């Protein structure tokens, strides 16, 4: 169903690690470590600045992959992993994009399931990678039937 999308990627989109958004995100996930929002703690840390929580990139815009038309609802977030070269610094610009890594299907208890594997990346202004993530989107048979129509 999505095999022809493998290898396609979005254009890079500029995001900012905004102080208020980092604080709200930290509060939402219940991790109130002062390294995320207390300026004195950030300044005195080994990073010399506040950093974002490790899962903060979920809030970024990664652009659209042309031709990858997924429904707005009915998908299942299977799993997601993050790999960091360094932390995200509050206030910095991050250039994000996504790429379709793989697509495969398996028969399950609820019919044929599709598994779409997406890699996402965040680079600094110089083009150096800050982080990457891999996520799996599970597409149930019910959603697949709607997509085929």
C-alpha positions as MATLAB code, in Angstrom:
seq = 'XXXXXXXXXXXXXXXXXXXXXXXXXXXXXXXXXXXXXXXXXXXXXXXXXXXXXXXXXXXXXXXXXXXXXXXXXXXXXXXXXXXXXXXXXXXXXXXXXXXXXXXXXXXXXXXXXXXXXXXXXXXXXXXXXXXXXXXXXXXXXXXXXXXXX';
ca = [
       0.000    0.000    0.000;
       2.779    2.485    0.857;
       5.794    0.665   -0.624;
       6.126    3.319   -3.346;
       6.683    5.918   -0.616;
       9.864    4.276    0.730;
      12.780    6.690    0.393;
      10.650    9.828   -0.067;
      11.286   12.714    2.300;
       9.893   16.091    3.212;
      11.619   19.432    2.782;
      13.345   20.863    5.864;
      11.156   23.015    8.119;
      12.552   25.532   10.604;
      11.413   25.069   14.207;
      12.442   26.994   17.310;
      12.996   25.402   20.715;
      10.841   28.047   22.377;
      11.202   28.563   26.143;
       7.466   28.705   26.891;
       6.744   25.614   24.791;
       9.509   23.674   26.562;
       8.087   24.632   29.968;
       4.524   23.635   28.957;
       5.789   20.360   27.514;
       7.772   19.544   30.682;
       4.682   20.286   32.787;
       2.489   18.149   30.506;
       4.761   15.113   30.814;
       5.213   15.670   34.559;
       8.990   16.210   34.386;
       9.657   19.432   36.249;
      13.450   19.205   36.307;
      14.730   22.808   36.515;
      17.209   22.222   33.641;
      14.229   22.683   31.304;
      12.976   26.070   32.495;
      14.983   27.618   35.349;
      17.476   30.011   33.726;
      19.966   29.892   36.622;
      20.005   26.093   36.560;
      20.564   26.151   32.802;
      23.336   28.724   32.973;
      25.153   26.752   35.705;
      24.779   23.392   33.908;
      27.382   21.789   31.657;
      25.282   22.989   28.676;
      25.404   26.650   29.861;
      21.724   26.927   28.863;
      18.347   25.303   29.374;
      17.648   22.169   27.351;
      14.451   20.507   26.140;
      13.119   17.151   27.381;
      14.196   14.207   25.202;
      10.749   13.658   23.670;
      10.182   17.366   22.889;
      10.785   16.833   19.129;
       7.289   15.286   18.972;
       6.041   18.889   18.931;
       8.067   19.896   15.835;
       6.815   20.374   12.290;
       8.608   17.973    9.926;
       6.921   19.082    6.719;
       4.840   16.994    4.360;
       6.048   14.033    2.351;
       4.451   14.525   -1.072;
       2.126   11.640   -1.893;
       1.972   10.257    1.646;
      -1.682   10.821    2.423;
      -2.509    9.370    5.816;
      -5.906    9.855    7.439;
      -6.225   12.336   10.293;
      -7.628    9.655   12.619;
      -7.666    5.914   13.083;
      -3.897    5.363   13.056;
      -2.032    3.701   15.920;
       1.275    5.085   17.242;
       3.254    1.844   17.456;
       6.613    2.823   18.906;
       9.139    5.625   18.767;
      12.822    5.861   19.601;
      15.116    8.887   19.799;
      18.870    9.168   19.275;
      20.713   12.346   20.266;
      24.097   13.695   19.230;
      23.568   16.460   21.801;
      20.646   18.027   23.715;
      18.275   20.563   22.190;
      19.132   24.010   23.545;
      16.288   26.377   24.443;
      16.189   29.230   21.930;
      17.943   27.459   19.054;
      16.570   26.902   15.562;
      16.220   23.295   14.423;
      15.635   22.257   10.812;
      13.459   19.152   10.734;
      12.443   16.690    8.040;
      11.061   13.158    7.782;
      11.736   10.233    5.497;
       9.787    7.026    4.830;
      12.163    4.255    5.873;
      10.003    1.176    5.326;
       6.523   -0.231    4.873;
       5.440   -3.810    5.462;
       2.268   -5.741    6.211;
       1.426   -8.527    8.637;
      -1.672  -10.587    9.247;
      -2.998  -10.093   12.773;
      -6.038  -10.977   14.874;
      -7.894   -8.018   13.364;
      -6.912   -8.616    9.744;
      -4.106   -7.273    7.577;
      -2.111   -4.574    9.365;
       0.234   -2.088    7.709;
       3.398   -0.825    9.422;
       4.826    2.458    8.166;
       8.294    3.273    9.526;
       9.200    6.973    9.475;
      12.602    8.435   10.322;
      12.714   12.056   11.440;
      15.728   14.295   11.798;
      16.623   17.626   13.401;
      19.682   19.533   12.212;
      21.296   22.740   13.455;
      21.851   25.813   11.251;
      25.181   24.411   10.014;
      23.497   21.170    8.889;
      24.864   19.041   11.742;
      22.479   16.409   13.050;
      21.188   17.041   16.593;
      18.752   14.125   16.836;
      16.962   11.460   14.876;
      13.894    9.443   15.710;
      12.239    6.389   14.268;
       8.521    5.859   14.658;
       6.181    3.132   13.530;
       2.636    3.960   12.485;
       0.266    0.986   12.576;
      -2.506    1.063    9.983;
      -5.382   -1.231   10.891;
      -7.395   -3.188    8.325;
     -10.374   -0.842    8.917;
      -8.244    2.199    8.035;
      -6.626    0.358    5.119;
     -10.082   -0.331    3.631;
     -10.930    3.381    3.792;
      -7.621    4.294    2.124;
      -8.132    1.825   -0.754;
     -11.504    3.358   -1.750;
];
